[in-house]
Amino acid sequence: MSKPLPRPTPETQRFWDGAAAGELWIQRCVTTGRYFFYPRDYSPFVTGGAVEWVKASGNATLYSYNIVHRPAPGFEDRAPYALAVVELEEGPRMMTNIVGIENTPENLILDMALRVTFEQRDGMALPVFEPAVAA
């Protein structure tokens, strides 16, 4: 069984186009300047408020995670894997996977610094996060 893929919509197309280019794009409320994720037509902070797309830094911290040992169909080759929530440097949180390290409680330290990378799957780029490399 193949892995399911997201289906871009008019609201999310800019996000997926950015991912294809190796960039993480999120939205910001024009009125308040607050960032948010998941993409939508209107600001969640101001009724009917205008939104704009901005390129995110790609920096994040690990907010929460769950190690999946019994994966959904199509993901058996990845188990165990971390289903994680990361907090972007800009503020919003997003669900993702952690890659680049063995997914064990000893390695997945809350608040650890992460950096976005993109996983290619069947012609689509998916944002995932890996530990940030110290400069």
Phi and psi restraints in degrees (value plus and minus 20) as a CYANA .aco file:
   2 SER   PHI    -102.2   -62.2
   2 SER   PSI     137.7   177.7
   3 LYS   PHI     -93.6   -53.6
   3 LYS   PSI     119.0   159.0
   4 PRO   PHI     -89.1   -49.1
   4 PRO   PSI     129.6   169.6
   5 LEU   PHI    -141.3  -101.3
   5 LEU   PSI     130.0   170.0
   6 PRO   PHI     -86.7   -46.7
   6 PRO   PSI     135.3   175.3
   7 ARG   PHI    -133.4   -93.4
   7 ARG   PSI      90.8   130.8
   8 PRO   PHI     -78.9   -38.9
   8 PRO   PSI     123.3   163.3
   9 THR   PHI    -139.9   -99.9
   9 THR   PSI     151.3   191.3
  10 PRO   PHI     -76.1   -36.1
  10 PRO   PSI     -54.1   -14.1
  11 GLU   PHI     -92.4   -52.4
  11 GLU   PSI     -50.0   -10.0
  12 THR   PHI    -125.4   -85.4
  12 THR   PSI     -25.0    15.0
  13 GLN   PHI     -76.2   -36.2
  13 GLN   PSI     -61.4   -21.4
  14 ARG   PHI     -81.9   -41.9
  14 ARG   PSI     -59.2   -19.2
  15 PHE   PHI     -79.5   -39.5
  15 PHE   PSI     -69.0   -29.0
  16 TRP   PHI     -90.8   -50.8
  16 TRP   PSI     -54.6   -14.6
  17 ASP   PHI     -83.4   -43.4
  17 ASP   PSI     -61.4   -21.4
  18 GLY   PHI     -83.0   -43.0
  18 GLY   PSI     -64.5   -24.5
  19 ALA   PHI     -79.0   -39.0
  19 ALA   PSI     -60.9   -20.9
  20 ALA   PHI     -81.9   -41.9
  20 ALA   PSI     -48.4    -8.4
  21 ALA   PHI    -111.9   -71.9
  21 ALA   PSI     -16.0    24.0
  22 GLY   PHI      57.9    97.9
  22 GLY   PSI       8.3    48.3
  23 GLU   PHI    -148.1  -108.1
  23 GLU   PSI     125.8   165.8
  24 LEU   PHI    -122.2   -82.2
  24 LEU   PSI      96.1   136.1
  25 TRP   PHI    -131.9   -91.9
  25 TRP   PSI     115.4   155.4
  26 ILE   PHI    -151.2  -111.2
  26 ILE   PSI     155.7   195.7
  27 GLN   PHI    -128.3   -88.3
  27 GLN   PSI     139.1   179.1
  28 ARG   PHI    -156.5  -116.5
  28 ARG   PSI     121.5   161.5
  29 CYS   PHI     -92.2   -52.2
  29 CYS   PSI     105.8   145.8
  30 VAL   PHI     -84.2   -44.2
  30 VAL   PSI     -57.7   -17.7
  31 THR   PHI     -92.7   -52.7
  31 THR   PSI     -68.3   -28.3
  32 THR   PHI    -117.3   -77.3
  32 THR   PSI     -39.1     0.9
  33 GLY   PHI      57.6    97.6
  33 GLY   PSI     -15.5    24.5
  34 ARG   PHI    -101.8   -61.8
  34 ARG   PSI     117.7   157.7
  35 TYR   PHI    -104.1   -64.1
  35 TYR   PSI     134.7   174.7
  36 PHE   PHI    -174.2  -134.2
  36 PHE   PSI     140.8   180.8
  37 PHE   PHI    -168.2  -128.2
  37 PHE   PSI     110.7   150.7
  38 TYR   PHI    -123.8   -83.8
  38 TYR   PSI     136.1   176.1
  39 PRO   PHI     -83.5   -43.5
  39 PRO   PSI     120.9   160.9
  40 ARG   PHI    -174.4  -134.4
  40 ARG   PSI     149.1   189.1
  41 ASP   PHI     -95.0   -55.0
  41 ASP   PSI     -49.6    -9.6
  42 TYR   PHI    -149.9  -109.9
  42 TYR   PSI     134.9   174.9
  43 SER   PHI     -84.0   -44.0
  43 SER   PSI     117.7   157.7
  44 PRO   PHI     -99.2   -59.2
  44 PRO   PSI     -25.0    15.0
  45 PHE   PHI    -121.4   -81.4
  45 PHE   PSI     -44.7    -4.7
  46 VAL   PHI    -152.7  -112.7
  46 VAL   PSI     105.4   145.4
  47 THR   PHI     -75.4   -35.4
  47 THR   PSI      98.9   138.9
  48 GLY   PHI      49.4    89.4
  48 GLY   PSI      -6.1    33.9
  49 GLY   PHI     -87.4   -47.4
  49 GLY   PSI     125.6   165.6
  50 ALA   PHI     -90.5   -50.5
  50 ALA   PSI     130.9   170.9
  51 VAL   PHI    -146.3  -106.3
  51 VAL   PSI     139.0   179.0
  52 GLU   PHI    -156.3  -116.3
  52 GLU   PSI     132.4   172.4
  53 TRP   PHI    -110.9   -70.9
  53 TRP   PSI     118.5   158.5
  54 VAL   PHI    -156.4  -116.4
  54 VAL   PSI     126.0   166.0
  55 LYS   PHI     -97.6   -57.6
  55 LYS   PSI     103.0   143.0
  56 ALA   PHI    -100.4   -60.4
  56 ALA   PSI     140.5   180.5
  57 SER   PHI     -87.5   -47.5
  57 SER   PSI     -49.0    -9.0
  58 GLY   PHI      68.6   108.6
  58 GLY   PSI     -22.3    17.7
  59 ASN   PHI    -109.8   -69.8
  59 ASN   PSI     123.1   163.1
  60 ALA   PHI    -175.0  -135.0
  60 ALA   PSI     152.1   192.1
  61 THR   PHI    -147.6  -107.6
  61 THR   PSI     133.7   173.7
  62 LEU   PHI     -96.5   -56.5
  62 LEU   PSI      97.6   137.6
  63 TYR   PHI    -113.3   -73.3
  63 TYR   PSI     -63.5   -23.5
  64 SER   PHI    -181.6  -141.6
  64 SER   PSI     140.4   180.4
  65 TYR   PHI    -180.0  -140.0
  65 TYR   PSI     144.0   184.0
  66 ASN   PHI    -159.5  -119.5
  66 ASN   PSI     110.6   150.6
  67 ILE   PHI    -108.6   -68.6
  67 ILE   PSI     100.8   140.8
  68 VAL   PHI    -112.9   -72.9
  68 VAL   PSI      98.6   138.6
  69 HIS   PHI    -124.4   -84.4
  69 HIS   PSI     -42.4    -2.4
  70 ARG   PHI    -137.8   -97.8
  70 ARG   PSI      65.4   105.4
  71 PRO   PHI     -92.9   -52.9
  71 PRO   PSI     141.0   181.0
  72 ALA   PHI     -88.0   -48.0
  72 ALA   PSI     136.7   176.7
  73 PRO   PHI     -73.6   -33.6
  73 PRO   PSI     114.8   154.8
  74 GLY   PHI      77.5   117.5
  74 GLY   PSI     -33.2     6.8
  75 PHE   PHI    -134.5   -94.5
  75 PHE   PSI      -6.9    33.1
  76 GLU   PHI     -78.9   -38.9
  76 GLU   PSI     -53.6   -13.6
  77 ASP   PHI     -90.8   -50.8
  77 ASP   PSI     -30.4     9.6
  78 ARG   PHI    -120.9   -80.9
  78 ARG   PSI     -36.9     3.1
  79 ALA   PHI     -87.6   -47.6
  79 ALA   PSI     122.7   162.7
  80 PRO   PHI     -97.9   -57.9
  80 PRO   PSI     128.1   168.1
  81 TYR   PHI    -157.9  -117.9
  81 TYR   PSI     139.5   179.5
  82 ALA   PHI    -117.9   -77.9
  82 ALA   PSI     100.1   140.1
  83 LEU   PHI    -113.2   -73.2
  83 LEU   PSI      93.9   133.9
  84 ALA   PHI    -146.0  -106.0
  84 ALA   PSI     138.5   178.5
  85 VAL   PHI    -135.1   -95.1
  85 VAL   PSI     104.2   144.2
  86 VAL   PHI    -132.3   -92.3
  86 VAL   PSI     130.0   170.0
  87 GLU   PHI    -124.9   -84.9
  87 GLU   PSI      95.9   135.9
  88 LEU   PHI     -87.5   -47.5
  88 LEU   PSI     132.7   172.7
  89 GLU   PHI     -74.4   -34.4
  89 GLU   PSI     -51.4   -11.4
  90 GLU   PHI     -97.8   -57.8
  90 GLU   PSI     -31.8     8.2
  91 GLY   PHI     102.6   142.6
  91 GLY   PSI     -63.8   -23.8
  92 PRO   PHI     -86.8   -46.8
  92 PRO   PSI     137.8   177.8
  93 ARG   PHI    -128.2   -88.2
  93 ARG   PSI     128.3   168.3
  94 MET   PHI    -162.6  -122.6
  94 MET   PSI     129.9   169.9
  95 MET   PHI    -106.3   -66.3
  95 MET   PSI     121.8   161.8
  96 THR   PHI    -183.1  -143.1
  96 THR   PSI    -188.1  -148.1
  97 ASN   PHI    -140.5  -100.5
  97 ASN   PSI     133.4   173.4
  98 ILE   PHI    -122.5   -82.5
  98 ILE   PSI     108.9   148.9
  99 VAL   PHI    -146.3  -106.3
  99 VAL   PSI     148.6   188.6
 100 GLY   PHI      68.7   108.7
 100 GLY   PSI     -25.3    14.7
 101 ILE   PHI    -163.9  -123.9
 101 ILE   PSI     139.6   179.6
 102 GLU   PHI     -87.3   -47.3
 102 GLU   PSI     110.3   150.3
 103 ASN   PHI    -104.1   -64.1
 103 ASN   PSI      63.7   103.7
 104 THR   PHI    -146.9  -106.9
 104 THR   PSI     137.7   177.7
 105 PRO   PHI     -78.6   -38.6
 105 PRO   PSI     -50.0   -10.0
 106 GLU   PHI     -88.2   -48.2
 106 GLU   PSI     -50.0   -10.0
 107 ASN   PHI    -112.9   -72.9
 107 ASN   PSI     -47.1    -7.1
 108 LEU   PHI    -115.1   -75.1
 108 LEU   PSI      69.4   109.4
 109 ILE   PHI    -116.7   -76.7
 109 ILE   PSI     104.1   144.1
 110 LEU   PHI     -76.2   -36.2
 110 LEU   PSI     121.9   161.9
 111 ASP   PHI      53.1    93.1
 111 ASP   PSI     -13.8    26.2
 112 MET   PHI     -84.8   -44.8
 112 MET   PSI     126.7   166.7
 113 ALA   PHI     -94.2   -54.2
 113 ALA   PSI     114.5   154.5
 114 LEU   PHI    -149.8  -109.8
 114 LEU   PSI     141.5   181.5
 115 ARG   PHI    -158.1  -118.1
 115 ARG   PSI     118.5   158.5
 116 VAL   PHI     -89.8   -49.8
 116 VAL   PSI     125.0   165.0
 117 THR   PHI    -162.3  -122.3
 117 THR   PSI     152.0   192.0
 118 PHE   PHI    -146.5  -106.5
 118 PHE   PSI     110.9   150.9
 119 GLU   PHI    -119.9   -79.9
 119 GLU   PSI     106.9   146.9
 120 GLN   PHI    -105.5   -65.5
 120 GLN   PSI     107.4   147.4
 121 ARG   PHI    -161.8  -121.8
 121 ARG   PSI      93.1   133.1
 122 ASP   PHI      28.5    68.5
 122 ASP   PSI      28.2    68.2
 123 GLY   PHI      60.6   100.6
 123 GLY   PSI     -11.9    28.1
 124 MET   PHI    -144.5  -104.5
 124 MET   PSI     122.2   162.2
 125 ALA   PHI    -119.4   -79.4
 125 ALA   PSI     104.9   144.9
 126 LEU   PHI    -132.7   -92.7
 126 LEU   PSI     109.7   149.7
 127 PRO   PHI     -93.0   -53.0
 127 PRO   PSI     108.1   148.1
 128 VAL   PHI    -152.3  -112.3
 128 VAL   PSI     148.1   188.1
 129 PHE   PHI    -144.7  -104.7
 129 PHE   PSI     124.6   164.6
 130 GLU   PHI    -147.9  -107.9
 130 GLU   PSI     140.6   180.6
 131 PRO   PHI     -78.4   -38.4
 131 PRO   PSI     118.2   158.2
 132 ALA   PHI     -91.9   -51.9
 132 ALA   PSI     119.5   159.5
 133 VAL   PHI    -108.1   -68.1
 133 VAL   PSI     107.5   147.5
 134 ALA   PHI     -85.1   -45.1
 134 ALA   PSI     115.8   155.8
